[in-house]
Amino acid sequence: MTHPFRVGLRLAATVAAFFVLAFSANAAKILIYMDEDQKNHLKAYGIAYWVLDNDIEVQWLLNYRGGSFMIDQYKAIEEECRIRGVSYSIVADVQAASILREIGDPEVNMEVVKLEKAPKVAVYSPKSNMPWDDAVTLVMTYAEIPYDVVYDTEIINLELPKYDWLHLHHEDFTGQYGKFYRSYKNANWYQEQVREMEALAGSLGFDKVSKLKLAVAHRIKEYTAGGGFVFTMCSGTDSYDIALAAHQTDIAESMYDGDPADPASQSKLDFNETLAFKDFYLERDPLVYEFSTIDGTDIHSKVPQTQDFFTLFDFSAKWDIVPTMLTQSHRKVVKGFMGQTTNFKKQYIKSDALILGESKAHGTVKYIHGTLGEGQWTFYGGHDPEDYQHRVGDPPTDLNLHPNSPGYRLILNNVLFPAAKKKKQKT
């Protein structure tokens, strides 16, 4: 399925003609600044993507005015900024050179990264409607970044290599349907989900949904190791690693897969298979809305919303380019937000996972990143950065009310990340 924005953005002939006939690039540059003066941070990422999609290079100025974008001056880009409500300024060639000299100073914690090609984006999501929204698809739609929707059939059929970046929509890879049984077993949407998933598993040759999800998890892991970029939030983080760890056992009780869970499942977990987490304990009660001890929701549910924040780490832009890209924001202290998986308890995070944002006061980690083979992954706890305690059935967040959300900016940093010109890390 192709997202409808791709139709509009792919009017290549019209756009190309406009670019060629109306003007050629001037020596001046367009600076889309990303500090507190920016009127719409989220749509600024959409402009950067749109420019890349029209084969024009973007310079990402890490740590310069909140992680600004600098682009050759074209009137069409200026017009697009005005249409979308994105703030910008025109800087003469000599000013642009001065900015680059400032950034290049070895004593300054800034760097320039060239973005060269718009990444092809996929969202792993069921085709049926679920009674919850997804922050990543919300913000990509708002920013006008196109994406395709894929699900188990496409992944089992090895279609992932067509994409540069994959987001795992709010998902339960353990085959326990989000552990919603206690609260929603009589809900029409829940019963329909079970029917659809069992039918899909059967059609793909699996006798259980949990076995299908494990196969999908392994395909995603292969995609990542082969050079893909994977991003996920909320239960798509810990449930993914739990499924990988449980590849030798059955952790789903009979109401989920028709037979009892293995009573020795905890001892059979294989933490060598996971990306981010280790040594965690499963929540064995099938009626408890929790997967394991990884999640820090129990800690944050005791914290007043007004005191719930996480802090982004400061990295050396010249030496630690990747984490610097992923933490670009105009705010270093970001409002917390809940989810089925709100964040991660630090003691269960592997030593080679890089912590990008944490709540030190509560001993929890919100935002982590790591590598696998030639690829990279990012886990971001919580459901919606601008809806503190989003519940099943709540209406989607209106991002017109939150155009400067630093929590949503972190998602969009990840979307643009694969567009960066590969540069060897200085480690």
C-alpha positions in Angstrom: 0.0 0.0 0.0 1.4 3.4 -0.9 0.8 6.3 1.4 -1.3 9.0 -0.4 1.4 11.7 0.1 3.6 9.8 -2.2 1.2 10.6 -5.1 1.6 14.3 -4.5 5.3 14.2 -3.9 6.0 12.1 -7.0 4.8 14.7 -9.5 8.4 14.7 -10.7 7.9 16.1 -14.1 5.9 19.1 -12.9 8.3 19.8 -10.1 11.4 19.4 -12.2 10.0 21.7 -14.9 9.3 24.3 -12.2 12.8 24.1 -10.9 14.4 24.3 -14.3 12.3 26.9 -15.9 11.8 29.2 -12.9 15.4 29.5 -11.8 18.7 27.9 -11.2 20.4 27.7 -7.9 21.8 30.9 -6.5 25.0 31.2 -4.6 22.9 32.1 -1.5 21.5 29.4 0.8 18.3 28.8 2.6 18.8 28.3 6.3 15.9 26.5 8.0 16.8 27.2 11.6 15.7 24.8 14.2 16.0 26.7 17.5 13.2 28.3 19.5 12.6 30.8 16.6 11.3 28.1 14.3 7.5 28.2 13.9 7.1 24.6 12.9 9.9 22.2 13.7 7.9 19.1 12.5 7.1 20.4 9.0 10.7 21.5 8.6 11.7 17.8 8.5 9.1 17.4 5.8 10.7 20.2 3.8 14.1 18.5 4.2 12.6 15.2 2.9 10.8 16.9 0.0 14.1 18.6 -1.1 15.9 15.3 -0.9 13.1 13.6 -2.9 13.8 16.1 -5.6 17.5 15.2 -5.7 18.8 18.3 -4.0 21.4 17.9 -1.2 20.7 19.1 2.3 23.3 20.0 4.9 22.3 19.1 8.4 24.1 21.5 10.8 24.3 19.4 13.9 24.0 21.5 17.1 23.9 24.7 15.1 20.7 26.6 16.2 19.0 23.4 17.3 20.1 21.2 14.3 19.4 23.5 11.3 19.1 22.6 7.7 21.0 24.5 5.0 20.0 24.1 1.3 20.9 25.9 -2.0 18.5 28.7 -2.6 15.7 27.9 -5.0 12.5 29.9 -5.1 10.4 26.7 -5.2 11.9 25.7 -1.9 11.2 29.1 -0.4 7.6 28.9 -1.6 7.2 25.4 -0.1 8.5 26.7 3.2 5.9 29.5 3.1 3.1 27.1 2.2 3.9 24.8 5.0 4.6 27.5 7.6 8.2 26.7 8.1 10.5 29.5 9.2 13.7 30.2 7.2 16.2 32.9 6.2 18.3 33.6 3.2 22.0 33.7 3.9 24.5 35.0 1.3 27.3 32.8 0.2 29.8 34.6 2.4 27.5 34.1 5.5 27.1 30.4 4.7 30.8 30.0 4.5 31.2 31.8 7.8 28.6 29.4 9.4 30.5 26.4 8.0 33.8 27.8 9.4 32.2 28.2 12.8 30.9 24.7 12.7 34.3 23.4 11.5 36.2 24.9 14.5 37.6 21.9 16.4 36.8 23.6 19.7 33.1 23.9 18.8 30.7 21.0 19.4 29.1 21.1 15.9 29.3 19.2 12.7 27.9 19.2 9.2 26.3 16.0 7.8 25.3 15.8 4.1 21.9 14.3 3.4 21.8 13.0 -0.1 18.8 10.8 -0.8 15.3 10.6 0.6 15.1 7.2 2.4 12.3 4.9 1.3 10.2 4.4 4.4 8.0 1.5 5.5 5.7 1.1 8.5 5.0 -2.4 9.8 1.3 -2.2 10.6 -1.9 -4.3 10.3 -4.1 -3.4 7.4 -7.2 -3.4 9.7 -8.0 -0.5 12.0 -7.0 -0.7 15.6 -8.5 1.5 18.4 -5.2 3.4 18.9 -3.1 5.6 16.7 0.6 5.6 16.2 2.9 8.6 16.9 5.2 7.8 14.0 2.6 7.6 11.3 0.9 10.7 12.8 4.0 12.8 12.6 5.1 11.5 9.1 1.6 12.4 7.8 1.7 15.8 9.4 5.2 16.5 8.1 4.2 15.1 4.6 6.8 12.4 4.6 5.5 9.5 2.4 5.6 5.9 3.6 4.4 2.4 2.6 2.5 0.1 4.9 3.8 -3.5 5.1 2.8 -6.4 7.4 3.6 -10.0 8.0 2.9 -11.2 4.4 5.4 -8.7 2.9 8.0 -9.4 5.5 7.7 -13.2 5.2 7.9 -12.7 1.4 11.2 -10.9 1.8 10.1 -7.5 0.7 11.9 -5.5 3.4 15.1 -4.9 1.4 13.2 -2.5 -0.8 13.1 0.0 2.1 15.8 2.0 3.8 13.9 2.5 7.1 11.3 0.5 8.9 9.1 1.5 11.8 7.4 -1.2 13.9 3.9 0.2 14.6 2.5 -0.5 18.1 2.9 -4.2 18.0 3.2 -7.3 20.2 5.7 -9.7 18.8 5.1 -12.4 21.5 1.7 -13.4 20.0 -0.2 -12.4 23.1 -2.3 -9.6 21.4 -0.8 -6.9 23.6 -2.0 -8.8 26.7 -5.4 -7.1 26.3 -7.3 -10.2 27.1 -8.5 -9.3 30.6 -9.9 -5.9 29.6 -10.9 -6.4 26.0 -11.6 -10.1 25.3 -15.3 -9.2 24.6 -14.6 -6.2 22.5 -15.4 -6.6 18.8 -12.1 -5.1 17.7 -10.1 -7.6 19.8 -12.1 -10.6 18.6 -11.7 -9.5 15.0 -8.0 -9.0 15.5 -7.6 -12.6 16.8 -9.6 -14.0 13.9 -7.6 -12.0 11.3 -4.2 -12.9 12.8 -5.0 -16.6 13.1 -6.2 -16.7 9.5 -3.1 -14.8 8.4 -0.8 -17.2 10.3 -2.5 -20.2 8.7 -2.3 -18.7 5.2 1.5 -18.2 5.6 2.0 -21.8 6.9 2.2 -21.2 10.7 0.0 -23.1 13.2 0.3 -20.3 15.8 0.3 -16.5 15.7 3.3 -16.6 18.1 5.3 -18.6 15.6 4.5 -16.2 12.8 5.5 -13.3 14.9 8.8 -14.9 15.8 9.5 -15.6 12.1 8.7 -11.9 11.4 11.0 -10.8 14.2 13.8 -12.9 12.7 13.2 -11.4 9.2 13.4 -7.9 10.7 16.6 -8.8 12.5 18.1 -10.1 9.2 17.0 -6.9 7.5 18.7 -4.8 10.2 21.9 -6.9 10.1 22.0 -6.4 6.3 22.0 -2.6 6.6 18.5 -1.6 7.4 17.4 1.0 9.9 14.7 0.0 12.4 12.8 2.3 14.7 10.1 1.4 17.2 8.2 2.7 20.2 6.1 1.5 23.1 5.4 -2.3 23.1 7.2 -2.7 19.8 10.5 -2.4 21.7 10.4 -4.9 24.6 8.0 -7.3 23.0 10.3 -7.6 20.0 13.3 -8.5 22.2 11.2 -10.8 24.3 10.1 -12.7 21.2 13.7 -13.2 20.1 14.8 -14.3 23.6 11.9 -16.8 23.7 12.7 -18.5 20.4 13.2 -21.9 22.1 10.1 -21.9 24.3 6.4 -21.1 24.5 5.5 -18.1 26.7 1.9 -17.6 25.5 -0.9 -19.1 27.7 -3.9 -21.0 26.2 -6.2 -18.0 25.7 -3.6 -16.7 23.3 -2.5 -19.7 21.4 -4.6 -22.7 22.4 -2.1 -24.5 24.7 -0.4 -23.8 28.0 2.9 -21.8 28.2 6.0 -23.7 29.0 6.4 -23.6 32.8 10.2 -23.5 32.4 10.1 -20.7 29.8 12.0 -18.2 32.0 15.0 -20.5 32.2 15.0 -21.1 28.4 15.2 -17.4 27.5 18.2 -16.8 25.2 19.5 -13.3 25.8 22.2 -13.7 23.1 19.5 -13.3 20.5 18.2 -9.9 21.7 19.1 -6.4 20.5 18.8 -4.3 23.6 17.8 -6.1 26.7 19.2 -8.8 29.0 18.4 -10.7 32.2 14.8 -9.6 32.4 12.0 -11.7 33.9 8.8 -12.5 32.1 5.4 -11.5 33.5 3.9 -14.9 33.6 0.4 -14.0 34.5 -1.6 -13.8 31.2 -4.1 -11.4 32.7 -1.5 -8.8 33.8 -1.1 -6.0 31.3 2.7 -6.2 31.2 5.3 -8.3 29.4 8.3 -8.3 31.6 10.4 -6.4 34.2 12.0 -4.3 31.4 9.2 -1.7 31.4 9.4 1.2 33.9 5.6 2.1 33.8 5.3 1.0 37.4 7.8 3.6 38.4 6.4 6.4 36.3 2.8 5.8 37.3 3.9 7.0 40.8 5.4 10.2 39.5 3.3 13.3 39.0 3.0 14.3 35.4 4.5 17.7 36.2 7.7 16.0 37.4 8.1 13.5 34.6 10.9 14.4 32.2 13.8 12.8 30.5 17.1 14.4 29.5 18.9 14.0 26.2 22.6 13.2 26.4 25.1 15.6 25.0 27.5 13.9 22.5 30.5 15.1 20.7 29.2 16.1 17.3 32.6 15.6 15.6 33.3 12.2 17.2 29.9 10.7 17.9 28.0 11.7 14.8 25.2 9.1 14.9 23.9 9.8 18.5 24.3 13.6 17.8 22.0 13.3 14.8 19.4 11.3 16.8 19.3 13.8 19.7 19.0 17.0 17.7 16.4 19.2 19.4 15.8 22.7 20.6 15.2 21.3 24.1 17.5 19.0 26.1 14.9 18.3 28.8 11.8 16.7 27.2 8.4 16.0 28.8 7.8 12.3 29.6 4.9 10.3 28.3 3.4 6.9 29.2 2.7 3.8 27.1 2.3 0.1 27.6 6.0 0.2 27.6 6.8 3.6 29.0 10.6 3.3 29.2 13.3 0.8 30.2 14.8 -0.1 33.5 18.5 0.5 33.2 19.6 -2.8 34.7 18.1 -4.7 31.9 19.8 -2.8 29.1 22.8 -4.4 27.4 26.2 -2.7 27.8 26.6 -2.2 24.1 23.3 -0.3 23.7 23.8 3.5 23.6 21.6 5.5 26.0 20.4 8.7 24.2 17.9 9.9 26.9 17.1 9.0 30.4 15.3 10.0 33.6 18.1 9.9 36.1 15.9 10.7 39.0 13.7 7.6 38.3 16.4 5.2 37.1 14.8 4.7 33.8 15.9 5.1 30.2 13.7 6.5 27.5 15.7 6.4 24.3 18.4 3.9 23.2 20.2 3.1 20.0 22.5 0.3 18.8 24.0 -1.4 15.8 23.6 -4.9 14.4 25.8 -6.0 11.6 25.6 -3.3 8.9 22.4 -1.8 10.2 21.1 0.2 13.2 18.1 0.2 15.5 16.5 2.7 17.8 14.0 2.0 20.7 11.9 4.9 22.1 9.7 4.2 25.1 6.1 5.5 25.4 3.2 5.9 23.1 2.6 9.6 22.2 5.0 12.4 23.1 2.1 14.9 23.4 -0.5 12.7 25.1 0.8 11.8 28.5 -1.4 8.8 29.2 -2.9 7.8 25.9 -5.6 5.1 26.3 -7.2 2.7 23.9 -10.0 4.5 22.0 -8.6 8.0 22.7 -8.7 10.3 19.7 -5.4 10.9 17.8 -3.2 13.8 18.8 -3.7 17.0 16.7 -0.2 18.0 15.7 -1.4 21.4 14.6 -1.4 22.1 18.3 2.1 20.8 18.8 4.2 22.0 15.8 7.3 22.4 18.0 7.2 19.2 20.0 10.7 18.1 21.0 9.4 14.6 21.7 8.1 14.2 18.2 11.3 15.7 16.8 13.2 12.7 18.0 11.1 10.5 15.8 11.8 12.6 12.8 15.5 12.6 13.5 15.3 8.9 12.9 13.4 9.2 9.7 16.1 11.4 8.1 18.9 9.4 9.6 19.4 7.0 6.7 19.7 9.9 4.3 23.1 10.8 5.7 26.2 10.3 3.7 27.9 7.4 5.3 30.9 8.6 7.3 33.1 6.4 9.4 32.7 6.9 13.1 35.7 8.4 14.8 35.8 5.8 17.6 
